[in-house]
């Protein structure tokens, strides 16, 4: 099962058969369904439901018939209004950050304030992308920012990021200082976009001897 954008649920005869696309399923079909085909319903927040009619085929191997694997895909229609989330600019829900169109999405033009401080100050700050959808947005290695206190404005130019999938992506901040235990906090990218800020204060704890 595939859909564009991904993350859709698929239903068959009113029952959920695929929790999220892309995914694979196995169905037990009647002879009538094998003959006439089946209807699969694709459902995703913010988009009207879509139906795909699929007709299974079989291959005869010796005395047996084997049902062939089917590739079923659905593309949700693009709309100028995003039905479930009016905070997303018109037409920007699935615009993806890419090297080919650098700086062309609303995400890349949205400026986010980053602010981190610690007690004691002078702790080193590292950040990385943590994604639950690596097929769209890849995880990254840690990148050094500077020491606390740190304040900067920057945009989200994370490759593969869209307004739609930003809920499934996090920014991980790690703070380290010699003699103190490292601390890690994560921030949801979509929430950061809405608030236009990622900020936190780290109260460092001395490491035990």
C-alpha positions in Angstrom: 0.0 0.0 0.0 1.3 3.4 -0.9 -0.1 6.9 -0.9 1.0 10.5 -1.7 1.5 12.0 0.8 2.4 9.0 3.0 0.9 8.3 6.4 -2.6 7.3 5.2 -4.8 4.6 6.8 -6.3 1.9 4.5 -9.7 0.3 5.1 -11.3 -2.8 3.5 -15.0 -3.5 4.1 -14.9 -1.0 7.0 -12.0 -2.6 8.8 -8.6 -1.0 9.2 -6.1 -3.2 7.3 -3.1 -0.9 7.0 -2.2 1.5 9.9 0.0 3.8 7.8 1.3 3.9 4.3 3.6 2.7 2.9 2.8 -0.8 4.2 1.9 -4.3 3.1 -1.2 -6.4 3.9 -2.6 -9.9 3.4 -6.3 -10.3 2.7 -8.5 -13.4 2.7 -10.8 -12.9 -0.3 -13.9 -14.7 -1.5 -14.3 -16.2 -5.0 -16.7 -13.3 -5.8 -14.2 -10.7 -4.6 -11.4 -12.4 -6.6 -13.7 -12.1 -9.7 -15.1 -8.6 -9.3 -12.2 -7.0 -7.5 -12.2 -5.1 -4.2 -12.4 -1.5 -3.0 -9.8 -0.1 -0.7 -10.4 3.2 1.2 -7.5 5.5 1.8 -8.0 8.0 4.7 -5.8 10.8 5.9 -6.5 13.8 8.1 -7.0 17.0 6.1 -7.9 15.2 2.8 -11.1 13.7 1.4 -11.2 9.9 1.5 -10.0 8.1 -1.7 -11.1 4.8 -3.1 -9.0 2.4 -5.2 -10.5 -0.5 -7.0 -8.1 -3.4 -7.3 -8.6 -6.6 -9.2 -6.5 -9.6 -7.9 -4.8 -11.9 -10.4 -3.7 -15.4 -10.1 -0.8 -17.5 -11.6 -1.2 -21.2 -12.1 1.7 -23.2 -10.8 1.2 -26.9 -11.5 -2.1 -27.9 -10.1 -2.4 -24.8 -7.9 -3.4 -21.2 -8.4 -1.3 -18.5 -6.5 -2.7 -15.0 -6.0 -0.2 -12.5 -7.3 1.0 -9.6 -5.2 -0.7 -6.3 -6.0 0.8 -2.8 -5.9 -1.9 -0.4 -4.8 -1.3 3.3 -4.6 -3.5 6.4 -4.2 -2.6 10.1 -4.6 -4.7 12.5 -2.6 -5.8 15.6 -4.5 -4.0 18.8 -3.8 -6.2 21.6 -2.5 -5.6 25.3 -2.0 -7.1 25.0 1.6 -5.9 22.5 4.1 -9.2 21.2 5.7 -8.0 20.2 9.1 -5.2 22.7 9.8 -5.8 26.3 8.7 -2.4 27.3 10.2 -0.7 25.8 7.2 -0.3 28.3 4.3 -2.4 27.5 1.2 -0.7 25.0 -1.0 2.2 24.4 1.4 1.1 21.3 3.2 3.2 18.9 1.1 5.8 21.2 -0.4 9.1 19.4 0.4 12.4 21.0 1.2 14.9 19.8 -1.4 18.3 20.7 -2.8 16.8 21.2 -6.3 14.4 24.0 -5.1 16.4 25.5 -2.2 14.6 28.3 -0.4 11.3 27.8 -2.3 9.1 26.5 0.5 7.3 28.5 3.2 9.1 26.3 5.8 12.5 27.6 4.6 11.3 31.1 4.9 9.9 30.7 8.4 12.5 32.0 10.9 12.8 30.2 14.2 14.4 31.6 17.3 16.8 29.1 19.0 17.8 29.9 22.6 19.5 27.7 25.1 21.1 28.5 28.5 22.5 26.4 31.3 23.6 26.7 34.9 26.6 26.7 35.0 27.1 28.4 31.6 29.8 27.4 29.1 28.2 24.0 28.3 28.7 22.7 24.7 25.5 22.4 22.6 25.0 19.8 19.9 21.9 19.2 17.8 20.6 16.6 15.4 17.4 15.6 13.5 15.5 12.6 14.9 12.9 11.3 12.5 10.2 8.6 12.8 9.8 8.7 9.0 13.4 8.1 7.7 12.1 7.3 4.2 11.1 11.0 3.9 13.3 12.8 6.4 16.6 11.2 7.4 18.1 11.2 10.8 21.3 13.2 11.1 24.5 13.1 13.1 25.2 15.5 15.9 26.3 19.0 14.9 28.1 21.3 17.3 26.5 24.8 17.7 28.5 26.6 20.4 28.4 27.0 24.2 25.7 28.3 26.4 24.2 30.9 26.5 23.2 30.5 22.8 20.7 32.5 20.8 20.3 32.5 17.1 17.5 32.8 14.4 17.5 30.2 11.7 15.1 28.5 9.3 14.2 24.8 8.9 16.0 23.7 5.8 15.9 20.0 6.7 15.8 18.0 3.5 12.5 16.2 2.9 10.6 18.2 5.5 7.0 19.3 4.8 4.4 20.9 7.0 2.5 17.6 6.8 5.4 15.4 8.0 6.9 17.9 10.5 4.8 16.3 13.3 6.9 13.2 12.9 10.3 15.0 13.1 12.1 16.2 16.2 15.1 18.3 17.0 17.4 16.8 19.6 19.5 19.1 21.7 22.4 17.7 23.8 24.2 19.8 26.4 27.6 18.7 27.7 30.1 20.2 30.2 33.2 18.6 31.8 32.3 17.3 35.3 28.6 17.3 34.6 26.2 14.7 33.4 25.1 15.2 29.7 21.4 16.3 29.2 19.3 15.7 26.2 15.9 17.3 25.2 13.8 16.9 22.1 11.5 19.4 20.4 8.8 18.6 17.9 9.4 20.4 14.7 5.8 21.3 14.0 5.3 22.7 17.5 8.5 24.8 17.0 7.2 26.1 13.7 3.9 27.2 15.3 5.7 28.8 18.3 8.5 30.1 16.1 10.9 29.1 18.8 13.0 26.3 20.3 14.3 27.2 23.7 15.1 25.6 27.0 17.2 26.0 30.2 19.4 23.1 31.4 20.2 22.8 35.1 23.4 20.7 35.0 24.0 18.1 37.6 27.6 17.2 38.7 28.7 13.7 37.9 29.2 11.4 40.8 32.8 10.3 41.5 
